[in-house]
Amino acid sequence: MAIQRISSKWSKTKVLLRDEHISTHIPVTCKYSPDALARLLSEFNVVFLKPDIGTYGRGVLSIEQLNQENLDSDVNIQTNPYLYRLRYATKTLMFSSLEELDLGLQPYIHDCTYLIQQGIHLLNYNNRPFDLRVLTQKGPNQQWFSTGIIGRVAAPNKVITNHRSGGKCQTLETLLSPYMNAMEILNQQRTLKKLGVAVAQQLQKKYPNIKELGLDIAIDDHYSPWILEVNTLPALFPFKKYIDDKEIYRRIHRYAVSYGRFSAS
């Protein structure tokens, strides 16, 4: 039976929000409209826009509502003409009103369906934001297991961490050791793995033929995990290339063979 893939981020989000526990780990998310953008910016100050259907971080933008705290000390918010900062890849654009901002977004959005998501302030590694990829797979016994976790550090001046956008992989221990001791890192790892299994079990209710998931997880400055996105065609090569414990990838590969992503040869 073919492995089921779900392209729509919004469809997956709606299913996950039905679970009371999982929903507490999902940033506020809605479909893009000028009114929704204004509402979320007033509430969260920073939001991300992402295409409902898309991979590798393509088309992701960040928007920040400026205030005196995030302006240079010699700039006064009362006299500064720019109130909104739009970032895309390494480009930064400034706008003085929501109307101008909406017009400025159109060349990026076109006629595509976009989502707005509450911005999460990520932890940093060497002054660059990072997130985590939690890989969850269905094992040969048809039970779900979170088989690997790897971190992704954003490239300089980038707003996303994806490998295709220049992000660099690091181990969970490397990224969290400046913030936590060994026992706290172990507990965080257990929490993330349980979350991966819970997400898989919830999505399986709607999509019974999914076999593997990649959860993109942000860790905020309170060390709380946030599910930024769930991918049903996760990349497996980072776990082979960047993790020293080769038994982790052997298990990942064995599970992938059992549900038909890889051949047994």
Helices and strands as residue ranges (DSSP letters): H 9-16, H 20-23, E 29-31, H 34-44, E 46-51, E 61-65, G 68-70, E 84-88, E 91-95, H 98-109, E 114-118, E 124-125, E 128-138, E 144-153, G 163-165, E 168-170, H 172-176, H 182-206, E 212-219, E 225-231, H 237-241, H 246-258
